[in-house]
Amino acid sequence: MPNPLALEHTLRDLAILRASDVTLGHLLPTRQPGGDSHDKSVHDAAEFIRAGRETVRTMHRGVVEGEGARLEGARGQLEEVLAGLD
């Protein structure tokens, strides 16, 4: 089996690259170190802000109080049923 990285072929390929003025660094995509974590932080912050705004809107609409009253009514009914079972 032939060696896939035979020294003579590797040296020839490197010589061709050097003669053609190809810079390997220009062939690779440019990435900022830590760029992905920065993008994730921005996304997480935007999601937090969106959730906070939705919470404030929900409070101003009175949905929370309405749901609380509905749950208290259901709780009262369940307590009556429980008292009837005892």
C-alpha positions in Angstrom: 0.0 0.0 0.0 1.4 3.4 -0.9 2.1 6.0 1.8 -0.6 8.7 1.4 1.8 11.4 2.7 5.0 10.3 1.0 7.8 12.9 1.7 8.7 13.4 -1.9 5.1 14.1 -2.9 4.6 16.4 0.1 7.7 18.4 -0.6 6.7 18.7 -4.3 3.2 19.9 -3.3 4.7 22.5 -0.9 7.1 23.7 -3.6 4.2 24.2 -6.0 2.2 26.1 -3.5 5.2 28.3 -2.7 6.0 29.0 -6.3 2.3 29.9 -7.0 2.2 32.5 -4.2 -0.8 30.8 -2.6 -1.1 31.6 1.1 -2.9 28.9 2.9 -4.2 31.3 5.5 -6.3 33.0 2.8 -7.9 29.7 1.8 -9.3 29.2 5.3 -12.5 31.0 6.4 -11.8 33.8 8.8 -13.3 33.4 12.2 -13.0 35.5 15.3 -11.9 33.5 18.3 -14.9 33.3 20.6 -17.2 34.7 17.9 -19.7 31.8 18.4 -19.9 32.4 22.1 -20.4 36.1 21.5 -23.2 35.3 19.0 -24.8 33.0 21.5 -24.6 35.6 24.3 -26.3 38.2 22.0 -29.0 35.7 21.1 -29.6 34.7 24.8 -29.8 38.4 25.8 -32.3 39.1 23.1 -34.4 36.1 24.2 -34.3 37.2 27.8 -35.5 40.7 26.8 -38.3 39.3 24.6 -39.5 37.1 27.5 -39.3 40.0 29.9 -41.4 42.2 27.6 -43.9 39.5 27.1 -44.2 39.1 30.9 -44.8 42.8 31.4 -47.5 42.8 28.6 -49.2 39.8 30.3 -49.3 41.6 33.6 -50.7 44.8 32.1 -53.5 42.8 30.4 -54.7 41.4 33.7 -54.3 37.8 32.4 -52.4 36.8 35.5 -55.1 38.0 37.9 -57.8 36.3 35.8 -55.9 33.0 35.8 -55.3 33.4 39.5 -59.0 33.9 40.2 -59.9 30.9 38.0 -57.3 28.7 39.9 -58.6 29.8 43.3 -62.1 29.0 42.2 -61.0 25.5 41.1 -59.1 25.1 44.3 -62.2 26.0 46.4 -64.3 23.5 44.5 -61.8 20.7 45.0 -61.6 21.5 48.7 -65.4 21.2 48.9 -65.2 17.8 47.1 -62.5 16.7 49.5 -64.5 17.8 52.5 -67.5 15.9 51.1 -65.4 12.7 50.8 -64.3 12.9 54.5 
